[in-house]
Structures are given as C-alpha cells and as structure tokens.
Amino acid sequence: NIIFGVSVIHNVKDVRDLVYSELEKNGLVKYSFKKSYDELESIEEKILNDNKDKLEWIEINVVGTKYIVKVEERKVNSESNEFKYQSIVSSKNCVLYEVNAIKGEKIKNNNDYVKKDDVVISGYITMPDNSKKTTMAIGNILGEVWYTINVKYPYTYYEERYTGKKKKVLVMHFYNYNFPILSFKKYHSFKTKSKELVNDSLSGISISIDTHYEINVISNIYTYDEAIDKAIETGIEKLKSDNDKIVDIKDIDILSTYNNVDNVNVTYFVKAIEDVTKIINIENLDEEKFEKE
C-alpha cells in the first residue's frame, strides 16, 4: 500500500518539473499511501483544470509500488506537423488494434497486419462516381507491438533513497566517539557530510559541522517466484519509461527463466498496445493523374 517511486514520462524537462510539482501538491509522492482509482481520476482532472494552458492530457497509472505518469503538453500557436494533404501510416510493424479515422479513407481495419509505413488512413478518397479527391487525413491508430525483454533480478535487494530532507549538526569528536551538540531531532537513517572546524590532536578532541541527509533504506529478500514477478515488473516499467507511446500492456508470456545463487534471469515476451500514428505528406493529385496510374 506504499508508493516507493514516481516517474513522469515526457521528453521536456520543464513539463516534467511542472507535473512533479502538481503531483506533490496532490499528495502523490514517494513513501505515501496508494490512492484509489477514483482519487487518481479526480487528481488527473484537477491537474488539467489547473494547467489548461500547459497540459493537454495526463494519465496516472499504478505499476507495482510506483506511479507512472504520462502527460501530453498543450501546444498553443506552435508549428503543427500537419500537412495540407496527408495520409496516416503505421510507424511500426504491428497488428492493428484500433483505427480511428476522422477524415480520410480507412483502407486497413482492426486485426490487419501492417508493416512500417503502410498506409492505414489515406488522404486519397474515392468518391461515389469513382473519381479521386485529395484531402488531409485525420485520425490515429493503435497497434499491437511485440517486445522481448530480458531482466536479471537479485534475490536480495538493497537500496538507499534520499528523501530530500537535511539538517546541520554541530558535533564534538573524542577519539572514536561522537557527541552531537544541540541536536534534538534525529533521522532514523542518514548519510553524513562533515566539515571540520577545530582539531586538537593532543587532546584527541575535534569539532565539526555535519550535514545529515535523510535516507530511506529498502531491504528485501525475495523467493524465486517473487523475484520473477519483480523482474517482470522492472522490465515493464523500463519499457514504459523509454516509450511514451505505449498505452497498455496486453499480454506477458514468460519464455525462459534461469536460476542461480544470487539472482534469477527472466526472458519474456510482451504484447503492448501502442500509438503507431505517423503522418506523411502527399501530393495533390488530380483525377487525370489517377487515371494514368
């Protein structure tokens, strides 16, 4: 029930920073309790309403103990990648999962296999009298794309994560003993950076100002089955963080596992639903040119 990580997927740092700030305002931070599905939907709506001029769309997914947040920036008066005449093709080899044709002629259907750059929604429309008209195809396509993932995951997991909290402490050192001075609040776990102020080698006494950086220590020992689950979870998180076009994971098939003393090596096959929409420019061909072809 605890969230141990928050990842915002976007290639613009300013957008990521904005979303991280909004998530924090709404309590979606590390080491907080998981929110319900309804709460996450409400937070998505609030963030969009508060940033109407900056954000077009946001989706918060819970993956294991982590929030994976996908976001689309609202581009106002920016240069469009649309052409006056265009077709929509597939950006990858895939099986079509969903074809949404708003304008143009849909020449491929759901469950059709297409190769990269195959036309799915054409800007060339056939009219009732069999004449041809050129238009700007509008729509989007989702495809089922396949990935093979290999992950090695340890049975013993240890991680130190900084919380962002820190404090300065005046410390007196006497040989191997340390005596904090005027330090009332102690962190359970922390890393220390020390700056020495006084050092009397004859008495063995020194005084320093130490900066304590609070950390949370994560330490787990997994069974064989648990390590396999964590390997799959880790690989999926990495896949999604590297590819913001992935909408959903449809299916996972384990191909092989290799067990040794320290870790398990898992190879598995993933079917992902991905936005494979790609727009290409087309010529404004008149009817005579079509007849010649």
N, C-alpha and C positions, 0 to 999 in steps of 0.2 A: 504493500500500500504506500510505499515511499518512492518518490521520484529522485533519481540519482543523477540525472543529466537532462539538459535542454539544448536542442540543436535547431537553429533556424537555417533553412536551406534557401540561399539566394546568392547570386554572384556579385552583388553590390554591397559593400561594407556598410554604407550609410543606411541602407534598407534593413540589413541585419541588426544594426545597432538600435534603430528605431523599434523594431519588433521585440528585441530583447528587453528594451525599456518598458514597452507596453505589457509584456508578459509579466515582468516583475511587479508592475503596478497592480496586476490582477492576481497575484499570488502564485504564478506558475514559475517556480524557481526550484533549484536543487534542494534536496532534503525537506521537501514539503510533501504533504499528503496528496495522493492522487485525487483529481477532480472527477466527478461523474461525467457521463456523456452529455447530459443536459447542461451542466455547468460549463463544459468546454464550448458547446454551441453558443451559449449566452456570451461567453468571453470573446469568441470569434466575432460575433455581431457587434459587441461593444467596441472592440479594437477597430473594426471597419468604420463604424459610425464616428469614432473619434479621429479618424485619419482618412476622411473621404477624398481628400485631395492628393493623398500619397499612396494609398493601398487600394488595389482593385479586388483582391481575393486573399483569403487566409484559411488554412486548414491545420488543425492541431490534432495529431494522432498520438496515441499512447502505444509505444513499442517496448514491451517489457517494462523496465523501470525508467524509461526515458520518454520525454516529449519530443517528437519530430514535427517541426512546424514548417509547412510550405506556404509561401507567400508570393503574390504577384503584384508588382509595382504598377500604380496607375500612372500612365504617361499622358500628360496634358500638353497639347500643342507640340508634340515631339514628332520627329520624322517617322513616317509609317513605312513598314516593309511591304505594304500593299502596292500592287501594280494596277494600271488602268485595265489591263486584260491579263487574267491569270488563271492558272489551274492549281489544284491541290494534289500533291503526290505524297507517297509514303516515304518517310525519311529512313526507314529500315526494312529489312526482310521481316515479314510477320504474317500472322493470320489476323484479318480484320475483326475487331471485337465490336466496334460501334462506328458507324459512318453517319455524321450529321451534316447533311447538305442543305444549307440555307438558300444558296443561289448557285446555279450551275447544273450540269448534268451528272448524276451519280452513275458511274459506269462499273463500280465494284460494290459488292454487298458484304454484309456480315458473314464471317466464316470463310471468305475467299482468301486464298494465299496470294500475297503480293510480294514482289521484290522491291528493293530500294529504288526509288524514283519512278515506280509505276504510277500512272495517273489513276486517282480514285474519284475525284470530283473534277470534271472537265469544264473549262471555260468555253468550249465549243459546244453550243446547244443545237440539237436537231429540232427544227420547227415542224409543225404538223404537215406542211407541204414538202417536207424533206429538204428544205433549204437550211443553210447554216447561219448561225448568229454567234458572234464573239462577245463574251461578257467577262465580268470579274467574278470568278467562282469564290464563294464564301462558305465556310464551314470548318469542321475539324474532324479528325479521325483518331480513333484509339485502336491500338493493335496489341495482340498478344506476342510478346517478345521473350526469347528464351536466353537464360544465362546459366553457366556452370560456375559454381563458387567452391573454392577450397579454403577451409579455415582450420588452423591448428589452435586448440584451446586447452589451457592448463587445468589440471585438477585442483591446484592450489592457486588462488587468485589474491593478490595483494595490491592495493592502490592507495596513494595518499592524494587527497584533493584539497586544494586551498579554498577556504570559504570566502576570502576577501577581507576578513577581519584581522586587524593587527593592533598591537599596543606596545608602548615603550616602557621598559622596566629598568630601574637602577639596581644593579647587582653588585654585592661585595663577594669577592672570591678569597677563600683562605685555603691554600693548597688545593685539595680535590673537593672542597665543599663550597657550595654556592648559597648565598643568603640574599633573596630579593628584599629590597627596601621599599616600603610603601606600595606594595602590590597586593590589592585586595581581591581582584577577580582573576582567577586562573583558568586558562584554557585546558581542556582535557588532553588534547594533543596539539603540538605546535612545533614549528621549525624556528630556529633562532639565528639571528644575525647580530654579532656583537661588535661594539666599538669601545676599545679600552680607553679609559680616562686617566687612571692612576695605576702605577705598578711599582710596589716596593719589594724588591727581590730579597732584601734582608729579612723582613718580617713574613714574607710569603703572602702578603695581602695585596689585592688589586681591586680596582673598581671599574665597572664598565656600564655602558648603556646598551641594553639588549632590546632588539625589536623581535617580538614574538608574533609569528604568522600562524593563525589558527588553521588546522587541517582536520579533515575527517578521514579516518582510516577505514578502508573497506577490506575486510579479510574473510575469504570464504574457502571452504573445501567442498568440492563437488563430487558426486557419484558419476559413474560412467554415463548414465542416461542424462543426468543434469548437465554434464559437460557438453554432450552432443546438442542439447537444447540451447545452451549458451553460445555454442559455435554457430548454430543456425541463426540465432538472434543477432549476433555480432555481424555476420556476413550480410544479413538483410539491412541492418542499419547502415553499414558502409555503402551498400549498393544504392540505397535511397539518398544518402547524403551526397553521393557522387553524381546522381542523376535526378534532377528535379522534375523530369518529365514523367516519372513513374507515378501512376495514380493509385495502383493497388497491386498486391501480390495475390495471384490467383491460386497457385499451387506450388508445393515444395515436395520433391522426391529425393530421398537420400540414395546416392549411387554407391557410396562405399564409406567405410569407417576403418581407421587403423588405430589401434590402441597400443600405447607404450607406457612406461612407468610414470612419466611426468605429464603427458597430455594425450588428447585424442585428436586425430586428424580426420576431418569430415569433408567429403566431397558431395555436393548435392546440386540438383537441377531446379531452377526456379522459373516459373511462368509468371511474367509480370505484365500487367495492363499498363500501357504507356501511351502518352500523347505523341503520335508519329506524324503530326501535321507538318507539311513542308510546302511553301508557296513558291511557284515558279512563274516567271514572266512568259507570256505567249504573244504571238503576232496577231494583229487584227486581220485575219484572212477573210477575203470576200468570197462570195458564192462561186465565182468562176474558178478561183484557185482550188477550192474544194473539189469541183467537178473534174479538174485536170488531174488531181491526185487520185 
